[in-house]
Amino acid sequence: MAAPRDTASSTSTGRKVLGRLSLPERTVVADALRTETVGGVLLLAAAVTALVWANIPALSHGYEAVSDFHFGPAALGLNLSVAHWAADGLLAVFFFVAGIELKRELVAGDLRDPRAAVLPVVAALCGMAVPALVYTLTNLAGHGSTDGWAVPTATDIAFALAVLAVIGTALPSALRAFLLTLAVVDDLFAILIIAVFFTERIDLAALGGAVAGLVVFWLLLRAGVRGWYVYVPLAVVVWALMYNSGVHATIAGVAMGLMLRCTTREGEEHSPGERVEHLVRPLSAGLAVPLFALFSAGVSVSGRALGDVFTRPETLGVVLGLVVGKALGIFGGTWLTVRFTRASLSQDLAWADVFAVSSLAGIGFTVSLLIGELAFDGDMALTDEVKAAVLCGSLIAAVCATVLLKIRNARYRRLWEDEERDEDEDGIPDVYEQDDPAYHLRMAEILERKAADHRRIAAEKAAAARHGL
């Protein structure tokens, strides 16, 4: 089980927030962020490919033909287009990983401690409520449709990390972990929004079958049954039943992810949830999400279309929600939490750093595109315009965050180097060994050897100088 983070350590003046992670938690977060960063770069490449493919006249018809190509068993209600399979099928894998992440956070990570969980939960909730409010007010003032209020509420962690990878910002691990935890909580509430507000019809028989399948899934886990050949077919059946029930099929993914055990037992080095996540996360980040982006981000972009993004209330509300609402919501939620819980910000960071990360969270891509399709289902023109607004808002948020993070990059670089320094070469950063006497004894031996080498070299140089060499 991962140890709790140092972000909630007690001091004489209260808790410290956004402080250095504990070593076990740092390792878990680093592994997750490494995969998400690679996936984010692939996601970025897929989005650019989709835009190019859809906007070159000689190729655009091919993009539409591939996206609209239907396949699957019609008798089971699964004769879907390629784009539909990507949105409902592949994203179920993404939400399955999100469910495992959430379960791990709840039982072994930051959200296990209620005091430490307050900050990311409040920040995430404010980071969803304020964009929704900004969108709603914009559309009420402009006499637009309020159906898309949920579009700017989501944060795409993979895309955000891809931006960090591209601009080369050495963001401290505490801020990266804060961004990751925000995204996990964000995903949970996005799933609830999809389930509650975008379920128009319910087939009780199919829903009952899906629930029964989930119960079987849980019982097999409890019995300790192992083997992908048992769980994968069952997962496909549960997904198909959930899809035919009218509830969005991705709910099946997150439900199964939440059922996995994420705590270790005696004799286990890793929990089942960690093992499965380690296997499935590359599939999610490297294949499922990029393919979804490829068939969702292909919208026509022209001067007129971009102009409509900033003049039509529905699309302007999305842009303002992502750029302004996300930054103000997450920053405001963080500040209020610190203000009313007598906590204090880590001495290594400033509020400008929190605002920069809050701006970075305005990159809403994968889930925002999905909610945009659900919110304006049946109005293809408006759906495409909302997708363009998501792309524009995410790009503006990325540029703003890049500028703000670059201003403090020298400071981040020093903090990152302090976190990574391992002078005794034992595989553990020195900053985590300051209270270990053995570490200081090892360092004393290393420094004594270096001092002896320098004395020898100094004696040789002095002897050479006396002999005129």
GIGINOR-V802468 format. One line per field, one symbol per residue. ss: DSSP state (H for helix, E for strand, L for the rest). phi: phi as a letter, one per 20 degrees, with the letter a starting at -180 (. if undefined). burial: b if it has 16 or more other C-alpha atoms within 10 Angstrom, else e. A space follows every 10 residues. Layout:
BEGIN
ss=???
phi=???
burial=???
END
This chain:
BEGIN
ss=LLLLLHHHLE ELLEEEELLL LLHHHHHHHH HHHHHHHHHH HHHHHHHHHH HHHHHLHHHH HHHHHHHHLE ELLHHHLLLE EHHHHHHHHH HHHHHHHHHH HHHHHHHHLH HHLHHHHHHH HHHHHHHHHH HHHHHHHHHH HHLLLHHHLL HHHLLLHHHH HHHHHHHLLL LLHHHHHHHH HHHHHHHHHH HHHHHHHLLL LLLHHHHHHH HHHHHHHHHH HHLLLLLHHH HHHHHHHHHH HHHHHLLLLH HHHHHHHHHL LLLLLLLLLL LHHHHHHHHH HHHHHHHHHH HHHHHHLLLL LLHHHHHHHL LLHHHHHHHH HHHHHHHHHH HHHHHHHHHH LLLEELLLLL HHHHHHHHHH LLLLLHHHHH HHHHHLLLLH HHHHHHHHHH HHHHHHHHHH HHHHHHHLHH HHHHHHHHHH LLLLLLLLLH HHLLLLHHHH HHHHHHHHHH HHHHHHHHHH HHHHHHLLL
phi=.ffffffdfe cfdpeedlef ffffffffff ffffffffff ffffffffgf fffedegfdf fffffffefd bpfffemced fgffgffeef fffgffffff gfffffdcdf ffegfffgff fffffffdff gfffffffff feldeefege geeedeffff ffffffemee fgffffffff fgfffgfgff fffffeecde ccefffffff ffffffgfff fffmfcpffe efffffffff fffffofgff ffffffffef fddedgneec fgffffffee ggfffecffg fgfgddeedf dbgfffffge deffffffff fffeffffff fffffffffd dlebfgffcc ffffffffff fffdcgffff fffffdfodf ffffffffff ffffffffff fgfffffdff fffffffffe fbfeldndgf fedfedgfff ffffffffff ffffffffff ffffffeme
burial=bbebbbbbbe eeeebbbbbb bbbebbeebe ebbebbbbbb bbbbebbbbb bbbbbeeeeb eebeeebeeb eeeeeeebeb bbbbbbbbbb bbbbbbbbbb bbbbbbbbbb bebeebbbbb bbbbbbbbbb bbbbbbbbbe eeebbbbbbb bbbbbbbbbb bbbbeeeebb bbbbbbbbbb bbbbbbbebb beebbeeeee eeeeebbebb bebbeebbee beeeeeeeee beebbebbbb bbbbbbbbbb bbbbbbbbbb bbbbeeeeee bbbbebbeeb bbbbbbbbbb bbbbbbbbbb eeeebbebbb ebbbbbbbbb bbbbbbbbbb bbbbbebbee eebbbbeebe eebbbbbbbb bbbbbbbbbb bbbbbbeeee ebbbbbbbbb bbbbbbbbeb bbebbbebbe bbeebbeebe ebebeeeebb eeeeeeeebe eeeeeeeeee eeeeeeeeee eeeeeeeee
END
